[in-house]
């Protein structure tokens, strides 16, 4: 009987899986949108450090964007996105799902006192 009391209900498991999947997909979508900007930022940042020097330095963000599109095509803006997706999906979905699960487990509200609410948020 005690094992039945301690086992999570199906609705709790469903809620955890739902939050896990939704947060994972939203994090993946955000990362996909952000990938071209990260690529351009890193190319400009590391252009002086690269072993093979560029014939012509990038003049700015739009110049870098234009040269990537012309020389490598639009698909080059999302190079390596799939591996980042795998990593980011797992990291962010666990982050949000566990955060939500901890908050539900402790069930602390701000009205019950600032200290309890603050400690619960820090733990989650």
C-alpha positions, 0 to 999 in steps of 0.5 A, spaced: 500 500 500 505 504 501 508 504 494 501 506 491 501 512 495 508 514 493 508 512 486 506 518 481 499 519 478 498 518 471 496 525 470 503 528 474 507 523 469 502 526 463 504 533 465 511 532 466 512 529 459 507 535 456 512 540 459 518 536 457 516 536 450 513 543 449 519 546 452 524 542 448 520 544 441 520 551 443 527 551 445 529 547 439 525 553 435 528 558 438 535 555 437 534 554 429 532 562 429 538 564 433 543 559 429 544 564 423 546 570 428 550 566 432 554 563 425 555 571 423 557 573 430 562 567 431 565 568 424 566 576 425 569 574 432 574 569 430 576 572 423 583 575 426 584 568 430 583 563 424 589 559 422 587 561 414 587 568 414 581 571 409 583 575 403 578 580 405 576 582 412 568 582 413 566 589 414 561 588 418 554 584 420 551 585 413 557 584 409 558 577 413 551 575 411 552 577 404 558 573 403 556 567 406 550 567 402 553 568 395 559 564 397 556 558 401 549 559 399 543 559 404 544 552 407 550 555 410 547 559 415 544 553 419 551 548 419 551 544 425 544 546 427 542 539 428 547 537 433 546 543 437 538 541 437 540 535 440 543 538 446 539 544 447 532 540 446 535 535 452 538 541 456 532 546 456 526 541 456 529 538 462 530 544 465 523 547 464 520 540 466 524 539 473 523 546 474 515 545 474 515 539 477 519 542 483 514 547 484 508 543 484 512 538 489 513 544 494 506 547 492 509 554 495 505 560 493 508 567 494 502 569 499 505 563 504 511 568 505 517 570 501 522 566 504 518 559 503 517 562 496 524 564 495 527 558 497 522 553 493 524 558 487 532 557 488 531 549 489 527 549 483 
